[in-house]
Amino acid sequence: MDDAELVLRRLASQAVTGERHSTIEAAAAAQLATQAQDFHGAKWALALRSTGRRPTSTPR
């Protein structure tokens, strides 16, 4: 496996590429944990991994 394939597999396994979760809750559950020292960064990370949401529309 070359570096490019490894990167693609990691992004897919973290739901950054490919099929995304249908809800913010499902994205959070799939990650097992979400670090929120940077609250806006945590919201962005969950929105990135779900469909139909933008970081500005995620719950507070």
C-alpha positions as CSV (number, residue, x, y, z in Angstrom):
1,M,0.0,0.0,0.0
2,D,1.4,3.4,-0.9
3,D,1.0,6.6,1.0
4,A,-1.8,8.0,-1.2
5,E,-3.9,4.8,-0.7
6,L,-3.3,5.0,3.0
7,V,-4.5,8.6,3.2
8,L,-7.6,7.7,1.2
9,R,-8.4,4.8,3.4
10,R,-8.0,6.9,6.6
11,L,-10.2,9.6,5.3
12,A,-12.9,7.1,4.3
13,S,-12.7,5.3,7.7
14,Q,-13.2,8.6,9.5
15,A,-16.2,9.5,7.2
16,V,-14.5,12.5,5.8
17,T,-14.8,11.1,2.2
18,G,-17.4,8.7,0.9
19,E,-20.6,7.9,2.7
20,R,-21.4,10.3,5.5
21,H,-23.6,9.8,8.6
22,S,-27.2,10.9,8.3
23,T,-27.2,12.9,11.6
24,I,-24.8,14.8,13.9
25,E,-25.6,12.3,16.6
26,A,-24.6,9.3,14.4
27,A,-21.3,11.1,13.4
28,A,-20.5,11.7,17.1
29,A,-21.3,8.1,18.0
30,A,-19.1,6.7,15.2
31,Q,-16.2,8.8,16.4
32,L,-16.6,7.4,20.0
33,A,-15.3,10.8,21.3
34,T,-15.2,14.4,20.2
35,Q,-12.6,16.7,21.7
36,A,-14.1,20.1,22.2
37,Q,-11.4,22.3,23.6
38,D,-12.0,24.2,20.4
39,F,-15.8,24.2,20.3
40,H,-16.1,25.6,16.8
41,G,-13.6,23.0,15.5
42,A,-15.6,20.2,17.1
43,K,-18.8,21.4,15.5
44,W,-17.1,21.6,12.1
45,A,-15.7,18.1,12.5
46,L,-19.1,16.7,13.2
47,A,-20.8,18.6,10.4
48,L,-18.1,17.5,8.0
49,R,-19.0,13.9,8.8
50,S,-22.8,14.2,8.4
51,T,-25.2,15.1,5.6
52,G,-27.3,18.2,5.4
53,R,-25.6,20.1,8.1
54,R,-23.2,23.1,8.2
55,P,-21.2,24.0,11.4
56,T,-23.5,27.0,11.9
57,S,-26.6,24.7,12.1
58,T,-25.2,22.2,14.6
59,P,-26.7,22.3,18.1
60,R,-24.9,24.2,20.9
